[in-house]
Amino acid sequence: MGDLLQPWHLILIAIVAFLLFGAKRLPELGKGLGEGLKGFREGIKGVTDPAPPTTQQSTQTPPPPPPASTDPPKQG
């Protein structure tokens, strides 16, 4: 079957993309594709690198309980 992405295939793909999207949209599409690949690589890197252990504990105290009701209990 040969190589799938030979130079002629790449040229044909570029021509089709140019005809479909036009000269103004191609830079925008390339930028979006590049940013997407960068985000994908960062996401993969974050999954493979172990997270450093956190030694800082939370210094916030829990909220106080609600005040007790001062109304006398209802008898029925």
C-alpha positions in Angstrom: 0.0 0.0 0.0 3.0 2.3 0.4 3.4 5.4 2.5 0.2 7.1 3.3 1.4 10.7 3.5 3.6 11.1 0.5 4.5 14.7 -0.6 1.8 14.6 -3.4 -0.8 13.7 -0.8 0.1 16.5 1.4 0.0 19.0 -1.5 -3.4 17.7 -2.5 -4.7 18.1 1.1 -3.3 21.6 1.2 -5.0 22.6 -2.1 -8.4 21.1 -0.9 -8.1 23.0 2.4 -7.3 26.2 0.6 -10.3 25.8 -1.7 -12.7 24.9 1.2 -11.7 27.5 3.7 -10.1 30.3 1.7 -6.9 32.3 2.5 -8.4 34.3 5.4 -9.6 31.3 7.4 -6.5 29.1 7.1 -4.3 31.1 9.6 -7.1 31.1 12.1 -7.6 27.3 11.7 -3.9 26.7 12.0 -3.7 28.8 15.2 -6.7 27.0 16.7 -5.2 23.6 15.8 -1.8 24.6 17.3 -3.4 25.7 20.5 -5.4 22.6 20.7 -2.4 20.4 20.3 -0.5 22.4 22.9 -3.3 21.9 25.4 -3.4 18.2 24.6 0.3 17.8 25.2 0.1 19.7 28.5 -2.8 17.5 29.6 -0.9 14.4 28.7 2.1 15.7 30.6 0.0 16.4 33.6 -1.4 12.9 33.6 2.0 11.2 33.3 3.8 13.4 35.9 3.0 12.6 39.5 1.6 15.5 41.5 3.8 16.7 44.3 2.4 16.0 47.8 0.8 18.9 49.4 2.0 19.7 53.0 -0.1 22.8 53.5 -3.3 22.0 55.4 -6.4 24.1 55.3 -6.4 26.9 57.9 -10.0 27.7 57.6 -12.3 26.7 60.5 -15.7 25.2 59.8 -18.7 27.5 60.1 -20.3 27.7 63.6 -23.5 25.7 64.2 -26.8 27.6 63.9 -28.0 29.1 67.1 -30.5 27.1 69.2 -34.1 28.2 69.0 -35.3 30.3 72.0 -39.0 29.6 71.3 -40.7 27.3 73.8 -41.6 23.9 72.4 -45.2 23.7 71.1 -47.5 21.3 72.9 -50.4 20.0 71.0 
